[in-house]
Amino acid sequence: MRLLCVDIGSTWTKGLLVDESGELLGTAQHRTTLDEVLTGIDAVVDELGGADEVLACSSAGGGLRLAVVGQEKLISAEAGYRVALSAGAKVVHNHAGKLNAAGIGRLRLSTPDVLLLVGGTDGGDDRILLHNAQRLARARFRGPIVLAGNVEAQPQALEALATTKRTVVPCANVLPELGELCADPARDALRGVFLKHVIGGKRLSRGTRFRSMVRTVTPDAVLTGVARLADRLQDTGSVLVVDVGGATTDVYSAVSTVEENRDSVALPADRRTVEGDLGMRWSARGVVAEAAAERLPCSVPAEFAEGLDPAWLPATEEEHGWEAEIAALAAVIAMRRHVRQVSARFGPQGVGLLVVSGGVYRQPGTAALGQLSARIATDPVLRPILSKATVVVDREYVLGPAGLLPAAAASTLLDRVIS
């Protein structure tokens, strides 16, 4: 059986073809055809000689835009935010406390696809969760709601929301006790809502065939792939992945231990952070500005980064150098932010494998990887954690497909990264 894994991004549709055992048969890509994404998908299928089944993930059309409404900024709202990121969502709004008219207004302006409503530990204070459920019932917000707060208060919250005839999906509390994060039920619920209620509303395709292909949003597939990669490397330390894009830089980690903290929110074992101010094109100026703020050496002229066109390609040796430097700085700054939150959980072994992804790192002969390695070697935040790490480039985009395939086939495919 020929299985085609497809990642539909806003710019490129990338395909990776494997047999049922996970052996790579070929790769192809095509410009994403946003007026009808099946045109680009079919072009990839044709280039690879056909497929028996297509498994897709998508971030086109903005992916999954999510709003979080919680009780306390540093506890339940933060728990909801972390679960949202682990589900591959783009968090466009995060509210803590009682919703009022101004809060509802800000929520509407953020135009989320789905709302994650959380609040309170199981059996704890239910007043804010119930207030927010009633306020949302009176508001004109009509998107689906995933209810993942205090389970003892959920029946009353559901009763209030049911009057609106909107889609409400209850699931286990994301924060059943202080310091305990329960991410999987809400993550599964968000994935289900995305597939059933959101992907069709993106107007990416006029037929039902596209909807039947899509399994999840791209970051969710990648995080699953990273977790599976960590399982393959249990004896060699944790896995850290940095993916430098044009507008954002995503960092994923998979660790085997969970810290205990009774005063805050535990981190999930598989972790994703998104840096919306760090990128190769749209966010290049954010990279240069943050490098200055963190006192990192940077030779890229601020005026160059400020006016960088998304379609720009380097033409001179100097410009290639600037591009490599922007990529290295984006990766370093994003990883710094990520490991500051989770560094204690990597254990004495530190990170065993660092996987680097992004177009600039897959280009043959580029200086970007060398620049990144040199900066890591001298960085006081990253060096202690990454000093023993093997650094590899995901040149064939296997991490996303590894999150779409059955486990056995994914394991075979991931050998291409490890080797």
Secondary structure, DSSP 8 states (H G I E B T S, - for coil): -EEEEEEE-SSEEEEEEEETT--EEEEEEEE--TT-HHHHHHHHHHHTT--SEEEEEE-GGGS-EEEEEES-TTTHHHHHHHHHHHTT-EEEEEEES---HHHHHHHHHT--SEEEE--S-TTS--HHHHHHHHHHHHSS--S-EEE-S-TTTHHHHHHHHHTTT--EEE---S-SBTTB---HHHHHHHHHHIIIIIGGGGTS-SSSHHHHHEEEEHHHHHHHHHHHHHHHTTTS-EEEEEEE-SS-EEEEEE-S-----TTS----SEEEEEETT--SSTTHHHHHHHHHHTT----S-HHHHHT--TT----SHHHHHHHHHHHHHHHHHHHHHHHHHHGGGSTTT-EEEEEEESHHHHSTT-SHHHHHHHHHHH-TTTHHHHTT-EEEE-TT--HHHHTTS-HHHHHHHHHHHH-
